[in-house]
Amino acid sequence: MRRLALLLSLLVLHQAHCFEFVVEGEWETETSLEEQHGRFRRAILTSEEQEDFEAIRGDDITVKSYKMESRITSRFCHTTVKSSVINSGPNAQSIGFNVQIPKRSFITNFTMNVNGITFVGSVKEKTVARNLYAQARARGKAAGIVRANSQDMETFKTEVHVPPGSKIEFELHYQEMMQRKLGFYEHSLHLQPGRLVPHFQVDVYIYEPNGIASVETPNTLGEHFSGMAKLTSSKDKAHVVFKPSLQQQRKCENCTTTAIDGIFTVKYDVLRDSNAGELHVSDGHFVHFFAPTNLSPLPKNIVFVIDVSGSMWGVKMKQTVEAMQTILDDLTMDDYFSIVDFNHNVRCWSEELVPGSTIQVAEAKKYIQNIKPNGGTNINEALLRAVQMLVKASNQGMIDPRSVSMIMLVSDGDPTVGEIKLSTIQKNVKKVMREEFSIFSLGIGFDVDYDFLERIAMENRGVAQRIYTSHDASEQLRRFYSQISSPLLRKITVQFPEDSVSDVTQNHFDKYFSGSELVVAGKVLPSESNTLNSFTTASADRLDLSLQTEADYLELDAALAQQQHAFTGFARQMWAYITVNQLLAERSLAPTAGKKRKITQRILTLAVEHQFVTPLTALLVESEEAKEKLLADSPKDPKQGCCGGGSGSGMTALGGRTPVQVVHSIPPWVQLTTPAPPSHAERPLPDHITIVENDPHFIVHLPKNNMDVCFNIDSEPGHILNLVSDPGAGVVVNGQLVGSKRVEMKEKEKVNTYFGTISVFYQPDGIRVSVSTDRIVLTDDRNNHSFSWGAKTDITQDRVKVSIVKDSKVMVTVDDKITVMVLLHRVWKKHPTHVDFLGLYIPNNNQYSSQAHGLIGQFGQEPEVRVFNLHQGADPLKKEATMEVKGNKLVVTRGWQKDYRQDNKRGSVVFCWFIHNSGKGFIDGHYTNYIVPRLDSFLPLPL
């Protein structure tokens, strides 16, 4: 590795002066993972350098303007940074333009205008750019761009040496995908102008087609600027502007220094109609966002592997202990855990996993509190011991097959005892790891080989993060744990119909954590249909899910065309962004040189086409006449110090090292596009069926008698009516009544009632499916899973199957013997009296036991019915007759009700014999005998 100081002199003929670009940089050399050891820590700005950071650097200069604009569309962000500067001093001088950008971003362009000469950037393959660079250098003209690191940002730097009176305009562009963490997307802009600026402005435009749930601007710049960020928002758009005047920028009333120094943050989240996710189609590409909520967490089995070597002494250990106290408190009785601490020796707090009970957690806290760091670092043995602990628990049946097993490694140094060769440690761990286990690595400070921690995590279905040894290190540890502490789903696969899409990014994911988001993107193939469907399958706690959503090919593009501040190319760029990052991760794990070369070529092609500065490309900045050239070099190859799988900013680091948390990666176990799965095979309902509709009208079909019998139930809102109670089969179906909206009513005027909730309870498995007009909720003895009507969803839990048809109906099948269909009726929300309600459809071929009863269940054993004495009734349009049933003779009226299965609005007519007085004489007992206390209550017997 050799350090270069490069100087570019450009002659401005009409001014008879010269200006120069001054930069520093490093060329990378081929080194092994072990040979890189020791140089990573040089990539970070010191605290003094951080404090001295200025966006515009120079003496006796005038910064006319500094503006930042971010356009976020469907979670993809394009940021532009512009500044206009004048050398107002009497002498020539160097003026610097520095921008701190997120590590996960890609620089896409940089332009500069110096006294009318414009330099325009273009991304080229690194070797091509370097050849052009070398040619310029041979003519005595050379340049480069440098970046340095801070905690969440990296620094783009350039300097231009100009004569007095010169005017310089800088413009930098970069793109990134918003990552959802702990339920929010967070967009950060680093504001350190270093001086007062007459025109200082920050604009953040957000457009989310499905709607914005919340948006906020935390006061991260201090009380001085409290309330100065102005937010305007509508259903799907938001605009945040921060525009302090020159006086407002001052530290004090008469100060000449600026108070602007920090991170400007915008946090937001989007509206989600359903757990099936959002599918956006635009510009020939699609993006599928998957972030389900209202699911119960999976139990977890976690082994904490903590470095207690001598280098952890002092603040590091204190902060780790503080964080572990909180982390251990998060464990529940459903979780199993243990602790492995290591220096030159390896110790286990418990040789076996133990439940996260209050007693065990308290004992573990005491153990950690008493740790005294000393000695060397035996990472290899510690990780192997942790894996063995999980394997043993799995072999002994301690681990729930649907639980999530993970190892959380916390270390601040490199191995010094036992096996110290990093590649061998990786192989050793990989050899014993099972497919269902994951490793999450936390590297404390900069003495640790972060690249090694990242690789070992990425190879084993996890991610890594660097913990910075600042005052909030313990909070960083806790925050990272919070992101992985609540796994909701396992084995998630997003699929599409065959021949509908191509070039799909990673679509199989090992886990989904609460508050995060999974993203799949690809190209849309030409089709006669204007609709793209996606199918997502996943496993939750005791649940198997299949969800479906769809999107129109043209709808979003039409909406984007109407938006003034939307980023219209977001889908195309997001697909490329995710693909390049996944290819970089795959390249870092490539087993052979040939495989690596193939992946490299794919990255180069994409990066050049989409203008991303990556570890394999460079930004060549040329004057419009292409006579003068600048080279913006890129990060190192992942194996030479750039984090594999991370979406780096695309600039070369001072020390050649940039720690980045993985955004997306394609590890070896990933399966790519597969055909869409079939949904649940519905048990077809017969033409004639027992129905409960409207307020509520019961239509009981009697197949042996080939007739339908109707009756109404005039009960009260809030009452729960038992419909089917079958203790022999362990099934109960109950419905809760809701009343129409109350307006001014005459005394004793009847309130119409409807079913607002239908519940199906299966006692043997302890599962209840509760269908309301708002949501469908599955509960068992420990979990509560909630689904909206907004997407087609198939759910299997033990012997209960639930199929939701979007905004239409729910089919519940129990043990493949009993089926219940619930139909959704929506009404105009502003209607003065009507409310949303549910219809119930139950086939007569349900296989009840001989103990079945209830308002509907009692007719599982069909009674003998005879209708005779047909005659004209009081109403000339309705015939009357006498019905003999259950030993009773009833006066019945010929009428009709509606079956809404085929036409939800108008329905089809079902003719029936109507029984008066709430079915008295046709049903056993009185209807009030069927009122039960809870939605899962069986009917007391006998009536």
Secondary structure by P-SEA (a helix, b strand, c coil): ccccbbbbbbbbccccbbbbbbbbbbbbccccccccccccccccccaaaaaaccccccccccccbbbbbbbbcccbbbbbbbbbbbccccbbbbbbbbbbbbccccccbbbbbcccbbbbbbbccaaaaaaaaaaaaaaccccbbbbbbcccbbbbbbbbbbcccbbbbbbbbbbbbbbbcccbbbbbbbbcccccccccbbbbbbbbccccccccccccccccccccccccccccbbbbbbbbccccccccccccccccbbbbbbbbbbbbccccbbbbbcccbbbbbbbbccccccbbbbbbbbbbccccccaaaaaaaaaaaaaaaacccccccbbbbbccbbbbcccccccccaaaaaaaaaaaaacccbbbbcaaaaaaaaaaaaaaaaaaccccccbbbbbbbbbccccccccccaaaaaaaaaaaccccbbbbbbbcccccaaaaaaaaaaaccbbbbbbbcccaaaaaaaaaaaacccccccbbbbbbcccccccccccccccccccbbbbbbbbbccccccbbbbbbbbccccbbbbbbbbbbccaaaaaaaaccccccaaaaaaaaaaaaaaaaaaaaacccaaaaaaaaaaaaaaaaaaccccccbbbbbbccccccccccccccccccccccccccccccccccbbbbcccccccccccccccccccccccccccbbbbbcccbbbbbbbccccbbbbbbbbccccbbbbcbbbccccbbbbbbbbbccccccccccbbbbcccbbbbbbccccbbbbbcccbbbbbcccbbbbbccccbbbbbcccbbbbbccccbbbbbccccbbbbbbbbbccccccccccbbbbbbbccccccccccccccccccccbbbbccccccccccbbbbbbbcccccccccccccccccccccbbbbbbbbbbcccccccccccccccccccccccccccc
